[in-house]
Amino acid sequence: MLGSLGDLARELGKDNEVPEEFLFADALTVAGAIMSGRFTLDLGLESDTRLYTVTVGESADTKKTTAQRKVSKFFDALKLPDWSTCHGVGSAEGLSKALNNCSRIVLAIDELKQLLQKTQIRGSVLLPMITSLYERTDYENYTKEAAILLNDARLSIMANSTLDTYESLWDHESLAIGLVNRLYLVTNSPRPKVARPKPPNSLALQNLSSRIHMQLSCPPPSPYRFTQEADDLWATWYVEMPKGEFSKRLDGLGFRLMPILAATMDKVEIDAQIISMVTAILNYELHTRKALQPIDADNAIANMEQKIIRVLDVHGPLNRRDLGRYCNAHRIGEWIFRTGLDNMIGCNLVILDTARSVYRLAEQIIDTPKSASKQVVQ
C-alpha cells in the first residue's frame, strides 16, 4: 500500500479496528471512479480505472461498513466534480436514472446480497446491465413499456459481504454470466480490539486531502507509457500466470490498477515499481479468489463437498481437526461434514494419507468438481 492512498489507508486505520486493506481497496475504487476516462494507459485497447470491489470478512468484527463510510466521507469532502455516490438501486431503470444524472457513479452497497437479490427478480435486466458496464460505457435495453439508453456511463461498485454469505449468495445465472471474475475481492481477519478508537489526525488528513485533490485533478497530457523494464516485468508475469477459472480478467484488473497507482504515486510513466505492486496485488487476488470461490450446490452435503475440495486446494493437506475447522463443521453439522468427506474419499477425489494422518486432494484434481453426491449411491 504505497502512494497517497496507502498513506490515507494507514491514517484512517490508525488507533481503531478498521483494516487498512479495506480502506486501501475502497480508496482505490473511489479514486478510480473519479479518474475514469481521464487517466489512461498507452495500450492497443481501451483502458479504464473503474473497479467492482467487494470486501469480505466476518460480520461486525472486520469493520467493512466503517471502512466504506470513512473513505466515502473523505472523498466527498474533496468536492471533486463529475462524480457521485449512490447508496442503493432497486432496478436497472433506477440505476439508469442515476447514471443519466451523473455519468461517474460509485454504487456503494453495504451488503452485496442486497444488490444480488435485486438482480434475481423475474424479468430484471439489472444483472446483465451491471456485468456489461464493467467493460463498456454504453448500454441499451428496449421493452414495450420503457427503454434504457446509456452513453458514457461509468459505473464503479464498492460493496461488502460476510464470508458465509459470499460463498452461498450466487445463483446459476450470476455465475454463468461472469460477474464473479469481474470483482476485486479483498478479505482480512479481525484486527486487535481497540476499546476507545481515536479520531484521525486532522492535520495529516488535511495534507492528504490537498495531495490527493491535486493528483486526481491533473490528468497526464497523454496516456501513461510503459518503461522497457516495466514492459518486461509485466510480460513475464503474464506468461507465467496460471490458466484457469480463477485467473480470468486478472490482467484486465491489473491494467485498471496501473493508472490509479501511477497518479497517486506521482509517476509520469508505468515503471517497474508500479508493475511490482500490481502483480503483487494480482497474485493476492488469485489466491483470494480460490479461497472465496462461490459454492454452486443443490443441498447441504453437496455444499460441504465443494467446500472440502476448496479448503484442501487452498491450504494443502490437513488433519481432520483442521479440515473440519476450515469447513465450519461445528456450525454446519458434524454429520454433514463426515458424509461429505466420505463421499469425496469414495470418489477418489480426496485421499487419506494414513502415514501422516492428513487428507489431501488426489493428484489429478485441478478444478472444483461437481457434487459427488450425485455420483455416489447413498
N, C-alpha and C positions, 0 to 999 in steps of 0.2 A: 504494500500500500504506500506508493510514493506520490509525490506531487502535492498540489494544494488539496485534492480530495482525500488523500491519505492523511494529511495534517488535519483536515476537517473531521475525519472519522475518529482520529485519536483525541481531538479536543472535545467532541460531543460525547465520546465514550469514557471520558476521564471521570473518576470518582463516582461511577454508577455501574449498573449491571447490564447496560446495553452493549451487545457485542460490536466491536469495531468493524468486523467483517460485514455485518448487516448495514451499518451506517455507510461504509465504503460502497457496497453494491447499490444501495438506494441512491447515493450521491452520483455514482456513475450513470444511473438511469435518468435522473432528472437533468444532469448536465448534458447527456446525450440527446435528450428530447429538445433542449434549447438549441443545441448545435446542429440539429438535423437539417440537411440541405445547405448548410453554410460552411461546414468543415468536412472536407472530403479527402480521399486518397487518390494518388496517381495510379489508377488501375485500368484494366481493359474492360471493366464492368462498373456499373453504378455502385457507389459506396454510400453507406448511411451510418448513423450513430445511435439509432434507436434500439432500445433493449426491452425485452419482455422478462423482467426479473421476478423471481419468486424466492423469498427467504423461508426456509423450512426449519422448524425446531419444535421442541416440546411446548405445550400450551403454557402461557404466562411466564415460565422460567426464562425463556430466551429473549423476551422483550422485543419481539418482532414489530409489533404495532408502535411501540415507543420509538424505535429506530426510524420507522417510516414518518412518524409525526415530527420528529426532530429535524429530519432532512427537509421535509416539505416546508416547515416553518422557516428554516434558514434560507432556502431558495426563493420563497415568496417575498421575503424581506429585501432581496436584491433588486426587485422591481424591474427585472429584465423584460423587454417587450415580446409580444408574439408567441406567448405560450401560456397555458393554464393547467390547473389540476382539476380532474373530475373524480369525484369520490364514489361513483356508482352509476351503473346503467341497467335498465330493465329490459332493453330490447335493442335490436340492430338499428331501428328507427331512432331511438333515443341517443345512441352513440353517434349516429349520422348527424343528428342535430347539434350535438356538442362539437363535432369536428367541423361542421359548417360555420359555427360561431367562432372557432379558433382552430387553425389548422394544426398547431402543435399541442397535443393533449397528452398529459400523463394520467392514465387511468389508475388511480391509487385505490386498491381494494384491500380492506382489512383481512378478509378471508377469501382465498381463491375459490373455495367451494361456492360462495355466493355467486360468483361470475359464472362458473361452470353449470350451476343449476339453471341459470337463465338460458344458457345455450341448449339445454336439453328439452326446452319447451317445444311441443309439437309445432312444426311449421316455422320455427325460428331460423333465421339465417345469421344469427349473431356469431356462431362458431366459425363458419366459413369466412365471414367478413373479417373477424379478428385474425384468423390464420392468414388470409390473403394480404392484409395490411401490414404484416411483418415484412414482406418482401416488396410490396407495392405502395404507392401513394394514391391510387385511384381504385374505386370500386363502384360497380353498378349492379342493381337488382330491381327488376321491374315486376310488379304484380298488377292485377286488375284494379285494385283499390289504391295502391300507392307505389312510389318509386324511391329508391335510394340511389343517389348520384353523388359521388365524392371525387374531387380533384385536389391534388396536393394535400392529402390528408396524412398527417404524420403522427401515428399512434405509438405511444410507449406505455408499458404496463409495469406497475410496481405492486406486487401482491404478496400476501403471507399465507402460510399453511402450517398446520401441525403435522408431525411425522406420520401419525396413523391415518390422518385424513388424506394426505397427499397420495399415499400408495393405493388408496381404495376409491378415490372420488372419480377416477376416469372411466368413462363408458367406452364401448367399442368404437363409436363414431369419432370421439375426440382422439383416441389412439390412432385410428386409421387415417385421419386427416393430417396427422403430423404436427399437432400443436406442441406436443411434449418436447420434441427435439428443436423447437424454436425458443425454448425457455433458457434463461441464465439462472441456474439453481445455486443457491448459497445456503449452507447449513452450518450449525455450530452447536456446541454443548453450552449449558448454562455457565455463566461467569460466577466468580465468587460473590457471595452476598454482600451487599452494602446497606447497612441499616439506615443510614441517613445520606442519601445522594446529595451531592453538592452541585450548585449551579455552575455552568461553564464560565470560564474566564471571559468577561465581556470585552476586554481589550484584545485578547487573542482572536475572538470571533469577529471583532470589527476589522482587524487586519486581514483576516481570511476573507471577509466579505469584499473588501476593496480589491484584493488579489484575484479572487475568482470572478468578480464582476468584470474586471479588465480582461481576463483571459477569455471569457465567453462572449465579450462584446467585440472582439477584434479577430475575425476570421482571417486566415492567411490569404494573401493575394492570389495564390494558386494552390492547387491540391498538394498535399504532403507527398514528397518524393521519398523513396527508399534509398538509404546508403547501400553500397555494394555489400558491406558486411551484414547489414540487416537483411538484405535480399537473400544472401547465402544461408543465414541462420533460419529464416522462415522456410526456405526451400527444403532444408534438411529436416526440420520438424514436420513439414507437410508430407514428405515422402515416407517418414518413419511413423506417421500417425496410424494407429491400428484401424483397420477397416471393420465396419460393423454398425449395428443399430445405434450404439451409444456415441459414435463419433460423427453422426450426421450433422451437418451445418456447424461443426466446431470451427472450421476455417472461416466461415461467414461471421461467426461471433467474434473471432479474432480481428477481422477487418473492421468491425464496428467499434471494438475497443481501442484500436490503434489511434484514431484521431482524438478521441477523448483524452487518452493518456498523454499524447503529444501536446495538446493545448494546455492541459493542466500541469504539465511539467515544463512549460515554456520552451518547447522544442520547435525548431523550424523544419525538421525533417524526421522521418521514421528511422531511428538509429538502432544499434544493437541493444541498447538498454531497453528501449520500448519493446522490441521483439522478445527479449528475455522475460520481461514482465508478462507480456501477453501469452507466451507459450506456457509459463508457469500457471497462469490462471486457467488456460485451456486444459492442461494436464490435471489440474484440480477438478475442473468441470467434468472431465471424462470419468474420473473416479467417483464423483458425486452422483452422476447420472446412473452409474452401476448400483451404487448404494441405495438410491431412492427410486429405483425402477418401479413404475406402477405395476400393480398386480391385476391382471385380467383373468378372473376366475369366477366360476359359477357357484361355488359353495365354499364353506369354511375349510374343508380338507384340501381342496384344490388350491385355495389361497395359501395355506400353510406349505404345501408342496413347493410352490413357486418361491415362497419366502425362504425356505431352506436352501434351495438352489442359489438364490441371490446372495444369501449370507455367506455360504461357502465360497462362492465366486469372489466376493469382496475380501473376506477375511482369511481365506485359506482353510486348511484342516483345523477342526475344532473338536474338543471333547464334548461329551453330551451335555454337560452342565452349561458350558459357554454357548453352545449351539442353541440350547433352549432359551438362554438369556437373550441372545441377539434376536431370536424369533418371537420374543414376548410370550413364551409358552405359559408363564404364570398368569397372564391376563386372558389369553385366548382359550386356554384349556389344555391340560396335560394330555388328555385322551386324543384331542385333535392333533397335537404335536406328535405324539407317538405314532398315530395312524399315518400321518403324512410322511414321517420319516421311514416307517416300514414300507410304504408304497414306493418311495424313492429307492430304497435298497432292493425291493423286489423287482424293480425295473432295471436294476444295474445302473442307475443314474447316480447313486451315492454309494460309496464303498466304506465299510467299517474296517479300518486298519487296526487289527487286533494287537499287533506288535506295539503300537503307540497309543492304542485306546483312543483314536480320533476318527472322526468322519471326514471324508473328502469327496470331491467330485470325481467321477470317472474321467479318465484322460481325454475321452472323445467329446466331453461336454464343452461346448463353446457358448451357446446362447441358452437362455432360459427356455425350457421345453414347455409344451402344452401340458395341461393337467394329466398326471399319471393316473388319477382316479378313474379316468375313462378308459385306461389301458389294462388295469388290473382287475381281475374278478374278485369282488369283495366276498 
